[in-house]
Amino acid sequence: MLAGVSEGYYTRLEQGREKRPSDQVLNALTRVFGLDTEAAEHLHRLAQQGLCNREPSPAEDHVAPHLLHLIDAWDTPALIMSRRFDILAANGLGRALFSVLGPETNLTRFIFLDPSARRFYQDWEALAWTCVASLRATASLHPGDRKLRALVEQVSARSKDLTRLWARYDVRAKRHQIGWLLHPEAGPLELTYQSFTINGTPGHQLGTFQAEPGSQSEQALRRLVPAPHRPAAGDEGRADSPEARDSDSS
């Protein structure tokens, strides 16, 4: 009634017998359901069955060398991930921050299958919800991604939590989030996660993790800086000090 469609027509939509609802009907359902922008886009994509049904090529998991050089120069943890949350590359701080993964290279499997993830992510439930909602958004954009379907099936077979969250059908691309981590070496960390798409590389996203300047989390994060980049105790600023310049000139 609220959407202005008949009960019979709406029933056919739910049962999949009506394949091509008009934009007018979709917009009406969006309004009635109170969908946000991402969920509304997801609804419209569902009505365009098969238009984006393409299997990704193996080359889409390749990271360009210039991107590796770029993140290696940063003093914040950075990861380059596939749309399935495979970690394709990381800078030194990124590897140190996620050393808890061990040989695992996929964040979805780590979050739902590794017991240590619930200690590492202090807000595990919120993080798990965001992960699944993002995978839902990816599945909507790339229905032909068999690797993504296989990943969800593999993890769901061993995780009731992923099965529960996947059944909610929440859709939300992962872009910005404040998270609390408990790192085995650095201790408690409050970090802001920001995700960026990488132009020219379909499906890749760049994730950065930043601590508030001057905070305890920033100091703790410094303890993870790889040894070759970490100043020796008492050496901070030494190269620019007057004593250092006098010593060098002599």
trRosetta pair geometry for C-beta under 8 A, 3 or more apart (Angstrom, degrees):
i j d omega theta_ij theta_ji phi_ij phi_ji
1 4 7.7 31 176 -69 28 33
2 28 8.0 161 121 171 69 96
2 32 4.6 124 111 -119 120 119
3 10 7.3 117 62 -89 137 124
3 25 7.1 54 164 -155 118 66
3 28 4.1 107 -158 138 81 113
3 29 5.4 19 -120 -76 139 59
3 31 7.6 148 -109 63 74 95
3 32 4.8 -67 -68 -25 89 148
4 28 5.7 -101 38 -148 101 152
5 9 4.8 -108 172 82 107 127
5 10 5.3 126 103 -55 119 93
5 25 6.0 56 -71 -131 135 103
5 28 7.0 142 -25 96 103 146
6 9 4.5 94 58 6 87 102
6 10 6.9 -157 91 -4 45 86
7 10 5.8 -57 -146 40 31 109
7 11 6.2 37 153 -24 65 106
8 11 5.6 -53 -148 33 30 114
8 12 6.6 31 153 -19 63 102
9 12 5.8 -54 -154 34 33 111
9 13 6.7 38 147 -22 64 101
9 18 6.5 59 -166 -67 68 162
10 13 5.4 -47 -153 29 38 116
10 14 6.6 34 152 -16 67 102
11 14 5.8 -55 -150 37 34 108
11 15 6.2 18 156 -7 67 113
12 15 5.9 -64 -141 48 30 103
12 17 4.3 -86 -157 73 85 103
12 18 3.9 85 122 -25 108 106
13 16 7.9 36 174 -65 27 26
13 18 4.8 -43 -76 59 58 122
13 21 6.1 33 -111 -64 117 130
13 25 7.9 -160 -87 155 144 135
16 19 7.5 36 -179 -85 62 71
18 21 6.3 65 133 -63 113 84
19 49 7.1 -68 -168 15 97 135
20 47 7.1 99 -137 -178 40 94
21 25 4.3 -106 180 82 107 134
21 26 5.6 128 111 -52 117 86
21 47 5.5 -84 49 -130 93 132
22 25 4.9 101 56 5 76 97
22 26 7.1 -142 99 -1 42 88
23 26 5.5 -56 -144 42 36 112
23 27 6.0 37 157 -21 69 106
23 44 7.6 25 -120 -123 80 110
24 27 6.0 -54 -145 37 26 109
24 28 6.4 28 153 -20 61 106
25 28 5.7 -56 -151 34 31 112
25 29 6.5 29 153 -16 66 104
26 29 5.8 -54 -148 37 32 109
26 30 6.3 39 151 -24 64 104
26 43 5.9 157 -161 129 102 112
26 44 5.7 92 166 -92 152 75
26 47 5.9 -86 -85 -18 135 159
27 30 5.4 -47 -147 32 34 118
27 31 6.5 35 153 -19 64 102
28 31 5.8 -54 -153 34 32 110
28 32 6.4 26 153 -15 66 108
29 32 5.7 -56 -142 40 34 108
29 33 5.9 21 163 -9 69 112
29 35 7.9 32 123 -5 74 128
29 43 6.8 -163 97 -177 119 150
30 33 6.3 -64 -140 45 22 100
30 35 4.7 -82 -149 44 72 119
30 39 7.8 152 -134 106 88 90
30 40 4.4 49 -134 -119 130 104
30 43 6.2 -170 -80 57 93 154
31 34 7.6 22 175 -71 30 40
33 39 7.8 -122 113 131 124 131
35 39 3.9 -132 -163 98 102 116
35 40 4.6 140 111 -62 122 76
35 43 6.4 -22 -151 -17 176 135
36 39 5.2 86 51 17 69 104
36 40 6.9 -129 99 -9 30 94
37 40 5.8 -59 -147 36 27 111
37 41 6.4 26 156 -18 64 105
38 41 5.8 -53 -149 35 32 110
38 42 6.4 36 150 -22 64 105
38 137 6.6 -38 -178 -110 120 123
38 171 5.5 -161 134 118 104 99
38 172 5.9 101 98 -108 159 48
38 173 6.2 -152 -126 0 138 90
39 42 5.3 -50 -149 34 35 118
39 43 6.5 41 150 -23 65 100
39 171 5.2 140 -96 57 66 115
40 43 5.6 -48 -151 31 34 114
40 44 6.7 31 152 -15 64 103
41 44 5.8 -55 -151 38 34 110
41 45 6.4 35 151 -21 66 105
42 45 5.7 -55 -148 35 31 111
42 46 6.5 36 152 -24 64 102
42 136 7.7 15 -130 139 145 98
42 137 6.8 -93 -85 -115 117 66
42 140 4.8 -64 -132 -138 88 163
42 171 4.4 -22 -54 177 159 177
43 46 5.8 -51 -153 29 31 114
43 47 6.9 26 151 -15 62 105
44 47 5.7 -58 -156 36 36 111
44 48 6.7 24 150 -13 67 108
45 48 5.7 -64 -150 41 38 105
45 51 8.0 -125 -152 52 71 113
45 52 7.2 -24 -157 13 110 132
45 140 5.1 94 88 171 145 99
45 141 7.0 -64 -148 -86 161 46
46 49 7.2 11 176 -71 42 76
46 140 7.1 -57 -58 -138 80 99
48 51 4.5 -31 149 4 108 132
48 52 7.7 63 107 -6 113 91
49 53 8.0 21 167 -41 58 125
50 53 4.6 -40 -146 -5 53 133
50 143 7.5 -83 -89 72 36 139
52 141 6.2 -85 138 178 158 47
52 142 6.4 -96 138 -98 112 39
52 143 6.4 108 84 18 88 90
52 144 7.3 -147 123 3 61 102
53 143 5.1 -43 -101 77 79 102
53 144 4.1 111 -175 -53 58 110
54 142 7.2 -72 61 -143 73 81
54 144 4.8 159 49 54 16 148
55 144 4.8 -102 -59 144 55 110
55 145 6.8 135 -130 -99 52 38
55 146 6.2 -3 -122 0 107 100
56 60 4.7 -80 -179 40 111 152
56 142 6.9 7 -44 -162 104 141
56 144 7.9 152 -20 98 61 94
56 145 5.8 24 -5 -111 105 92
56 147 7.3 -62 48 23 113 122
56 202 7.4 -160 -125 104 106 116
56 203 6.4 10 -115 -30 144 161
57 60 5.4 117 64 -15 69 98
58 61 6.3 -54 -173 27 53 107
58 62 7.9 62 136 -32 68 97
59 62 5.4 -38 -166 7 56 122
60 82 7.5 90 127 -131 93 106
60 201 7.3 133 -151 -173 68 72
60 202 5.8 -51 -133 73 119 91
60 203 5.5 48 170 44 124 132
60 204 7.6 -159 177 -42 78 91
61 82 5.7 -21 -112 -84 84 129
61 86 6.9 -14 -135 87 114 143
61 88 6.0 -165 -172 -109 74 124
63 67 5.6 -109 178 72 93 127
63 68 6.2 100 127 -53 118 96
63 80 5.4 102 -116 104 132 151
63 88 5.0 147 -45 135 119 119
63 89 4.5 -63 28 -21 177 135
63 201 7.8 40 -119 -144 52 155
63 204 7.4 132 -102 -128 79 145
64 67 4.8 92 68 1 86 104
64 68 7.5 -153 98 -5 48 84
64 201 7.0 -127 -13 -72 108 132
65 68 5.5 -55 -155 33 42 114
65 69 6.5 39 151 -17 71 102
66 69 5.6 -49 -149 37 38 113
66 70 6.4 46 149 -28 65 103
67 70 5.4 -48 -148 30 35 117
67 71 6.6 20 161 -8 67 103
67 80 6.3 73 143 -82 131 153
67 89 7.2 116 111 73 107 155
67 198 7.1 11 -111 -142 143 143
67 206 7.8 -136 -163 -90 118 120
68 71 6.6 -61 -146 41 28 96
68 72 6.1 33 156 -26 64 112
68 89 5.7 -104 -97 -169 90 148
69 72 5.7 -57 -144 33 28 116
69 73 6.9 26 159 -21 61 105
70 73 6.5 -70 -168 28 27 106
70 74 7.6 28 145 -29 62 104
71 74 5.4 -44 -159 14 49 119
71 78 4.2 -138 -153 94 117 140
71 80 7.0 -144 -20 -36 157 103
71 89 7.2 132 52 124 144 112
71 90 7.6 -107 128 -167 141 28
71 91 4.3 -139 137 -50 94 114
71 94 7.4 0 159 -12 127 137
71 206 7.5 -160 -79 -147 126 114
72 91 5.1 176 -96 -125 41 99
72 92 7.1 72 -141 -14 71 90
74 78 5.5 64 66 -15 146 135
74 91 5.9 -171 55 -7 96 174
74 93 7.7 -97 102 31 88 125
74 208 7.7 -90 162 -125 159 114
75 93 7.2 84 -173 -27 36 149
75 225 7.6 -10 -152 -109 85 116
76 93 6.5 -137 157 86 18 152
76 208 5.7 46 115 -168 125 101
76 209 6.3 -172 169 71 97 58
76 210 5.4 -18 -143 -92 144 73
77 90 7.7 -14 -168 -166 81 103
77 91 7.0 -171 -144 63 40 98
77 93 4.2 -120 -82 121 66 99
77 94 4.3 125 -165 -83 80 58
77 96 7.5 -122 -100 59 109 85
77 97 4.4 3 -111 -7 153 147
77 98 7.8 127 -167 -15 134 91
77 191 7.8 -11 43 -152 124 151
77 208 7.0 143 87 -157 60 52
77 209 4.3 -8 68 48 110 113
77 221 7.6 -116 -21 -155 106 118
77 224 8.0 -3 -68 104 112 139
78 90 6.8 164 91 -150 56 59
78 91 4.9 46 51 9 96 114
78 93 7.3 64 9 69 67 99
78 94 5.1 -82 59 -56 39 129
78 206 6.6 -9 -169 -174 104 92
78 207 6.8 158 -155 85 54 54
78 208 5.1 -15 -103 -101 83 74
78 209 7.5 -156 -72 16 42 76
79 87 5.6 -67 -160 -133 119 96
79 89 7.3 154 -161 86 51 52
79 90 4.9 -17 -107 -100 71 91
79 94 4.9 161 -64 -160 73 137
79 98 7.3 43 -77 -6 131 148
79 206 7.5 162 84 -157 48 47
79 207 4.6 -7 58 58 95 105
80 87 7.7 100 72 -163 51 57
80 88 5.0 -63 104 68 93 101
80 89 4.3 13 43 54 115 95
80 90 7.3 -151 20 -68 70 47
80 198 7.4 23 -140 -40 106 149
80 204 6.1 -3 -176 -170 96 111
80 205 7.5 166 -153 83 53 39
80 206 5.6 -22 -101 -102 73 68
80 207 7.7 -178 -83 20 25 76
81 85 5.4 -8 -179 -134 134 40
81 86 6.2 151 -159 70 74 44
81 87 5.7 -40 -100 -99 85 46
81 88 6.2 159 -114 6 25 90
81 107 7.2 -23 -128 -1 142 125
81 204 7.1 149 78 -154 40 61
81 205 5.4 -22 63 63 90 88
81 207 6.1 23 2 -5 117 118
82 85 6.9 -66 69 9 72 13
82 86 4.2 17 26 44 117 99
82 88 5.9 104 -38 -42 84 116
82 203 5.8 4 -162 141 70 110
82 204 6.5 -46 -107 -99 44 61
83 138 4.7 152 167 -138 110 132
83 142 6.8 93 108 15 157 147
83 145 7.5 -94 87 -118 126 166
83 148 7.3 -36 106 -83 100 126
83 203 4.0 -82 -23 -159 114 91
83 204 7.6 -84 -41 -65 74 24
83 205 7.1 99 -88 -11 57 107
84 106 6.9 -36 127 -138 96 113
84 108 7.0 -74 167 0 72 135
84 135 7.5 52 -133 -120 55 97
84 138 7.2 177 -78 136 52 160
84 145 7.5 -169 -64 160 111 137
84 147 6.2 -79 -58 119 159 105
84 148 5.2 -146 -95 -97 108 79
84 151 5.5 141 -165 -9 123 165
85 106 5.9 87 103 -166 85 72
85 107 4.1 -91 165 47 120 102
85 108 4.9 122 67 -27 136 90
85 131 7.0 7 -62 -149 161 99
85 134 7.9 91 -54 102 115 128
85 135 7.6 -58 -9 -77 117 99
86 105 5.9 24 -158 133 78 97
86 106 5.2 -35 -98 -98 62 82
87 90 6.1 -3 -180 -43 117 112
87 98 7.2 -177 -98 111 160 158
87 101 7.7 104 5 98 149 174
87 105 5.2 -128 47 -168 91 70
87 106 7.2 -154 1 -85 77 29
87 107 6.7 99 -44 -39 96 91
88 204 7.2 -60 31 -125 150 105
90 94 3.4 -141 -170 104 102 125
90 95 4.8 140 104 -55 127 73
90 98 7.0 -117 -124 42 162 124
91 94 4.9 96 48 8 64 108
91 95 7.3 -129 98 -6 31 88
92 95 6.0 -57 -152 35 29 107
92 96 6.4 24 153 -15 65 108
92 225 7.4 51 117 -158 121 51
92 226 4.2 -73 -180 -15 134 129
92 229 6.8 137 83 8 160 141
93 96 5.5 -54 -144 40 36 112
93 97 6.0 38 156 -23 68 105
93 221 7.3 38 -159 177 124 98
93 224 6.0 93 -140 112 77 109
93 225 6.5 -22 -88 -103 99 55
93 226 7.5 -115 -63 -16 57 86
94 97 5.8 -52 -144 34 29 110
94 98 6.4 -7 166 13 64 109
94 209 7.7 136 -104 20 76 115
95 98 6.6 -76 -142 56 25 85
95 99 6.5 59 153 -71 63 79
96 99 5.7 -14 -153 -33 32 115
96 185 7.9 -73 178 57 97 141
96 224 4.0 149 132 177 134 105
96 225 7.6 -137 29 -76 168 12
96 226 6.6 -154 -50 -61 132 76
97 181 7.7 36 -171 127 97 168
97 183 6.9 -81 -146 -104 59 134
97 186 8.0 -21 -113 8 68 145
97 209 6.4 148 -169 61 172 155
97 221 7.8 -3 -89 -136 108 90
97 224 6.2 76 -68 158 65 162
98 101 5.1 11 162 -7 92 116
99 102 7.8 55 166 -63 53 41
99 184 8.0 -96 83 42 109 112
99 185 7.8 26 53 2 138 124
100 116 5.9 -151 178 131 112 130
100 117 8.0 142 128 -88 125 54
100 120 5.1 162 108 -94 167 140
100 183 7.3 -136 -38 -134 122 66
100 184 6.5 139 -86 -5 103 112
101 104 4.4 -115 178 67 91 97
101 105 7.4 107 149 -78 136 28
101 107 7.8 -69 -104 -97 134 60
101 110 5.3 -52 -122 -103 93 146
101 114 7.7 -171 -130 -3 55 172
104 109 6.0 -148 -157 93 120 114
104 110 4.9 135 125 -75 149 99
104 114 6.7 -95 -27 -51 163 140
106 109 4.4 67 85 14 109 107
106 110 6.7 176 92 -11 56 87
106 151 7.1 -146 -173 -138 153 125
107 110 5.4 -56 -145 40 37 114
107 111 6.0 40 158 -25 71 105
107 131 7.1 -141 121 -126 106 126
108 111 5.9 -53 -145 33 28 110
108 112 6.5 -7 168 9 63 112
108 131 6.1 156 -105 172 76 125
108 135 6.8 68 -101 -71 137 138
108 151 6.2 70 81 164 147 122
108 155 6.0 -93 141 -56 104 163
108 162 7.9 73 -179 -112 98 136
109 112 6.7 -78 -144 51 24 88
109 113 5.1 -28 -177 26 67 127
109 114 7.4 69 133 -21 70 97
109 151 7.6 -102 -53 -158 93 95
109 154 7.7 -24 -96 109 105 117
109 155 5.9 -138 -99 -91 63 113
110 113 7.0 -66 -104 52 12 83
110 114 4.9 -22 -154 16 57 129
110 117 5.4 140 149 -82 76 125
111 114 7.6 35 -15 39 9 91
111 117 5.0 162 -128 -174 34 154
111 121 7.1 17 -127 0 88 150
111 124 7.6 158 -162 -155 87 89
111 127 6.7 -143 -137 123 127 108
111 128 5.7 162 161 -100 123 80
111 131 5.6 167 63 -28 172 173
112 117 7.5 -30 -23 60 19 160
112 128 6.9 106 -79 -132 84 112
112 155 5.2 75 79 -175 141 119
112 158 7.7 122 129 91 104 92
112 159 4.1 1 167 -112 115 168
112 161 6.0 -161 -135 73 97 111
112 162 4.8 14 -131 -46 155 116
113 155 6.3 -114 -44 -133 111 87
113 158 5.8 37 -109 106 104 131
113 159 6.2 -99 -73 -58 70 119
114 117 4.8 103 79 -25 91 101
115 118 6.4 -46 -174 21 52 107
115 119 7.9 39 139 -5 69 101
116 119 5.5 -55 -162 39 55 110
116 120 5.9 54 143 -23 79 107
117 120 5.5 -56 -140 40 35 111
117 121 5.8 2 170 13 73 107
117 124 6.7 108 130 -125 85 117
118 121 6.7 -54 -123 58 25 85
118 124 4.8 -13 -126 -74 66 162
119 182 5.8 -85 159 72 73 126
120 181 5.9 -12 172 -153 68 87
120 182 6.1 -138 -129 58 29 74
120 183 7.3 49 -139 -90 82 47
121 124 4.4 112 97 -89 108 68
121 127 4.7 -84 -172 28 144 159
121 179 6.8 -53 -140 -171 87 119
121 180 7.8 98 -168 78 49 61
121 181 6.5 -34 -100 -107 44 70
122 179 7.8 140 45 174 85 73
122 180 3.9 -54 56 104 127 104
122 181 6.5 -155 -4 -93 95 15
122 182 5.6 101 -60 -25 101 100
122 188 7.6 29 -46 -133 149 90
123 126 4.5 -22 153 39 108 116
123 127 5.8 119 98 -24 80 96
123 179 6.1 -137 43 -141 117 70
123 180 5.5 94 -15 37 100 96
124 127 5.6 -65 -145 42 30 111
124 128 5.9 31 159 -23 70 108
125 128 5.8 -53 -144 35 27 111
125 129 6.5 30 155 -19 62 105
126 129 5.8 -52 -150 34 31 112
126 130 6.5 31 153 -18 64 106
127 130 5.7 -55 -150 36 32 111
127 131 6.3 36 152 -23 65 105
127 177 7.7 120 -106 153 73 151
127 179 6.4 61 -85 -122 115 122
128 131 5.6 -51 -148 32 32 115
128 132 6.5 24 158 -13 65 106
128 161 6.2 -35 175 152 152 125
128 162 7.7 -117 -172 -83 110 66
128 165 6.3 -152 139 -51 98 163
129 132 6.1 -61 -149 40 29 104
129 133 6.1 25 157 -16 67 111
129 165 5.9 -150 -108 -138 58 129
129 170 6.9 3 -175 69 91 155
130 133 5.8 -57 -141 40 28 109
130 134 6.2 30 158 -20 64 109
130 172 6.7 -79 -136 93 63 122
130 174 5.6 90 164 -103 103 104
130 177 6.2 24 -131 -88 168 154
131 134 5.9 -62 -154 36 25 110
131 135 6.5 23 152 -17 63 106
131 174 7.4 19 -95 -69 40 141
132 135 5.5 -51 -147 36 35 112
132 136 6.4 42 150 -23 65 101
132 162 6.4 172 -92 -142 122 70
132 165 4.1 128 37 128 171 123
132 166 5.7 -121 -161 -73 124 61
132 168 7.7 83 117 45 133 111
132 170 7.0 74 103 61 96 103
133 136 5.5 -48 -151 31 34 117
133 137 6.7 37 149 -20 63 101
133 165 7.9 -88 -42 169 70 109
133 170 4.2 -51 -104 113 104 102
133 171 5.9 155 -168 -132 82 9
133 172 3.8 14 141 36 130 94
133 174 7.8 127 83 -60 90 83
134 137 5.5 -49 -151 33 36 113
134 138 6.5 37 150 -18 65 103
134 172 6.3 -52 -65 89 61 66
134 173 5.9 75 -124 -140 81 32
134 174 4.0 -15 -90 -24 143 102
135 138 5.4 -52 -148 37 36 114
135 139 6.3 38 152 -21 67 103
135 148 7.0 168 -162 -165 94 108
135 152 6.6 146 157 -82 140 111
135 166 7.9 -45 87 -107 124 93
136 139 5.7 -52 -146 36 30 111
136 140 6.5 35 151 -23 62 103
136 166 7.4 165 -73 -138 103 64
136 169 6.6 139 -145 -154 146 41
136 170 6.3 143 33 83 158 50
136 171 4.8 -117 111 -97 116 67
136 172 7.8 46 60 20 111 56
137 140 5.6 -52 -154 30 32 115
137 141 6.7 24 152 -12 64 106
137 171 4.9 115 -75 -165 79 83
137 172 6.3 -118 -41 58 129 17
137 173 4.8 -135 128 -70 167 69
138 141 5.8 -60 -150 40 34 106
138 142 6.0 -24 168 32 71 107
138 145 7.4 -40 147 40 98 156
138 148 6.3 -153 119 -132 116 150
138 203 8.0 73 -144 -135 112 89
139 142 6.7 -79 -128 65 24 70
139 143 6.5 60 173 -97 66 55
139 145 7.1 -121 -114 52 58 114
139 148 5.9 -172 -89 134 83 138
139 149 7.5 101 -123 -73 113 73
139 152 7.7 8 -74 -34 137 149
140 143 7.3 1 -147 -60 19 86
140 171 6.4 25 -19 -129 147 130
142 145 4.2 45 131 -24 115 117
142 148 6.7 109 95 4 113 151
142 203 7.4 29 -53 -95 154 114
145 148 4.0 45 114 9 117 116
145 149 6.8 153 99 -13 68 83
146 149 5.5 -53 -149 39 40 112
146 150 6.1 42 152 -21 70 105
147 150 5.6 -53 -145 38 31 112
147 151 6.3 37 153 -24 64 103
148 151 5.6 -51 -149 31 32 113
148 152 6.6 28 155 -15 64 104
149 152 5.9 -56 -150 37 32 108
149 153 6.2 28 154 -16 66 109
150 153 5.7 -57 -145 41 31 110
150 154 6.0 34 156 -24 66 108
151 154 5.8 -56 -146 35 27 112
151 155 6.3 13 162 -7 64 109
152 155 6.3 -61 -143 43 27 100
152 156 5.8 28 159 -22 65 114
152 162 7.3 -167 -153 159 69 126
152 166 6.5 116 -164 -114 117 147
153 156 5.8 -55 -137 38 25 112
153 157 6.5 34 159 -29 60 103
154 157 6.1 -56 -160 23 25 113
154 158 7.5 -9 154 8 57 107
155 158 6.3 -78 -159 49 37 94
155 159 5.3 -17 164 22 79 124
155 162 5.1 26 126 39 107 174
156 159 6.3 -78 -117 59 25 81
156 162 5.2 -120 -91 101 63 113
156 163 4.7 102 -153 -75 93 83
156 166 6.4 -43 -95 13 121 153
159 162 4.2 62 98 10 120 105
159 163 6.7 170 100 -9 66 84
160 163 5.4 -56 -150 40 39 116
160 164 6.1 43 151 -24 70 105
161 164 5.7 -52 -147 34 30 112
161 165 6.3 20 158 -10 65 108
162 165 5.9 -59 -142 44 32 104
162 166 5.8 35 159 -24 68 110
163 166 5.9 -54 -139 36 25 111
163 167 6.5 26 159 -22 60 109
164 167 6.1 -62 -156 31 25 111
164 168 7.4 34 147 -31 59 99
165 168 5.7 -42 -162 12 41 118
165 170 7.5 -56 -177 29 80 115
166 169 8.0 43 163 -62 43 46
173 195 8.0 -141 152 86 90 140
174 177 7.0 -40 -159 -17 88 126
174 195 5.4 82 115 -8 81 157
174 205 7.9 93 79 151 99 167
175 194 7.1 -3 162 -153 61 57
175 195 4.9 -116 -129 53 37 101
176 192 7.4 -10 -163 -178 84 93
176 193 6.9 162 -150 90 36 67
176 194 5.4 5 -105 -109 77 70
176 195 7.2 -129 -55 20 46 79
177 192 7.6 166 88 -157 37 53
177 193 4.7 -6 61 56 84 110
178 190 6.9 8 -180 -178 99 88
178 191 7.4 173 -153 90 57 37
178 192 5.3 -29 -101 -103 74 69
178 193 7.4 -174 -86 17 22 76
179 190 7.6 176 90 -150 40 49
179 191 5.7 -19 64 65 85 83
179 192 7.9 148 19 -102 70 22
179 193 5.8 30 2 -15 116 116
180 188 7.0 -15 -171 -164 94 91
180 189 7.1 159 -156 83 47 52
180 190 5.5 -17 -102 -100 76 71
180 191 8.0 155 -93 21 28 69
181 188 7.4 149 84 -156 51 43
181 189 4.4 -12 61 60 97 105
181 191 6.4 2 6 13 115 116
182 187 7.1 -41 -152 -177 64 36
182 188 5.7 -20 -105 -95 70 60
182 189 7.5 -174 -81 19 24 78
183 186 4.0 23 78 47 136 94
183 187 6.3 -14 60 27 82 19
183 188 7.9 -171 21 -70 75 11
183 189 5.8 39 -9 -10 111 123
183 220 7.5 148 46 153 125 118
183 224 7.3 -50 158 -70 160 132
185 223 6.5 -158 138 122 98 115
185 224 6.5 120 92 -89 123 87
186 189 6.0 31 112 -56 125 117
186 220 4.3 102 178 163 95 96
186 221 6.2 43 -152 -87 149 35
186 223 5.2 160 -108 67 81 114
186 224 5.3 -38 -62 -43 125 109
187 220 5.4 -106 57 -139 96 136
188 216 7.8 26 84 114 97 119
188 217 7.4 -79 118 -94 72 85
188 220 7.2 -157 72 -59 51 176
189 211 6.9 -86 -162 -92 92 115
189 217 4.8 101 -147 -143 61 100
189 220 5.8 -142 -87 93 87 132
189 221 6.5 92 -126 -68 122 89
190 211 6.9 99 78 -131 65 81
190 212 7.2 -2 94 0 109 105
190 215 7.1 -78 60 148 108 150
190 217 4.7 -114 43 -62 71 151
191 209 4.4 9 171 -174 138 96
191 210 6.4 137 -161 62 79 30
191 211 5.7 -53 -102 -75 73 68
191 217 6.5 -166 -63 171 68 139
191 221 7.8 108 -88 -80 112 130
192 209 7.2 152 72 -154 43 48
192 210 4.9 -26 58 63 96 89
192 211 7.7 165 12 -86 81 21
192 212 7.8 90 -15 -56 113 70
193 207 6.2 -12 -165 -167 99 101
193 208 7.2 156 -150 80 50 47
193 209 5.6 -16 -95 -99 71 73
194 207 7.3 158 80 -150 42 54
194 208 5.2 -14 59 58 91 95
194 210 7.3 8 4 6 110 112
195 205 5.1 1 -170 174 105 125
195 206 7.0 147 -157 76 53 48
195 207 5.2 -19 -101 -97 76 76
196 205 6.6 151 73 -162 40 72
196 206 4.5 -19 61 59 97 100
196 207 7.9 -176 21 -74 69 33
196 208 7.6 26 -1 -3 108 104
197 204 7.4 110 -159 85 58 61
197 205 5.9 -45 -98 -106 48 76
197 206 7.8 168 -102 16 1 83
198 201 4.4 -8 102 51 115 114
198 204 4.4 -29 38 93 125 111
198 205 6.8 -165 -9 -101 91 23
198 206 5.8 100 -61 -27 102 102
201 204 4.1 -10 120 22 117 131
211 215 5.6 -138 162 62 100 117
211 217 3.9 -162 -140 111 121 103
211 218 3.9 -179 104 -72 129 67
211 220 7.8 167 -108 53 160 86
211 221 5.2 -159 -14 -11 142 142
212 215 4.0 72 74 -24 97 135
212 217 6.5 79 31 51 80 116
212 218 6.5 -107 75 -35 49 111
213 218 6.1 62 -129 -70 28 162
214 218 6.4 51 22 42 13 145
215 218 4.9 107 56 1 74 97
215 219 7.3 -136 101 1 46 85
216 219 5.5 -53 -151 39 39 112
216 220 6.1 39 151 -20 69 106
217 220 5.6 -53 -144 39 32 111
217 221 6.2 39 154 -26 65 104
218 221 5.6 -50 -147 32 31 115
218 222 6.8 40 151 -27 60 99
219 222 5.7 -48 -159 22 34 116
219 223 7.6 40 146 -24 59 95
220 223 5.8 -45 -168 17 43 115
220 224 7.9 35 143 -14 62 99
221 224 5.8 -56 -168 29 47 111
221 225 7.9 70 138 -43 66 82
222 225 5.6 -18 -165 -14 52 115
222 230 7.6 117 172 -124 81 101
225 229 5.3 -111 171 90 106 104
225 230 4.5 137 98 -78 113 94
226 229 5.3 65 69 22 83 104
226 230 7.0 -159 92 -22 35 97
227 230 5.6 -61 -137 27 32 114
231 235 4.6 -153 177 81 101 103
231 236 5.1 114 107 -76 160 66
232 235 4.3 66 62 -4 82 134
234 238 7.6 57 133 -61 65 125
235 238 4.6 -64 -161 -2 61 133
237 240 5.7 -67 -168 48 67 101
237 241 6.1 83 135 -50 85 96
238 241 5.5 -46 -150 7 38 119
238 244 5.3 124 159 -68 69 138
239 244 5.6 -156 -138 150 22 160
240 244 6.9 44 37 58 13 136
240 245 7.8 13 -164 -46 30 105
241 244 4.6 95 60 4 83 103
241 245 7.1 -154 93 -5 45 85
242 245 5.7 -58 -149 38 34 109
242 246 6.2 33 155 -19 69 105
243 246 5.8 -54 -148 37 31 109
243 247 6.2 33 153 -21 65 107
244 247 5.6 -54 -148 35 31 112
244 248 6.3 30 154 -19 66 105
245 248 5.7 -52 -145 36 33 110
245 249 6.3 28 157 -17 66 106
246 249 5.9 -57 -147 38 30 107
246 250 6.3 27 156 -18 65 107
247 250 6.0 -59 -150 36 29 107
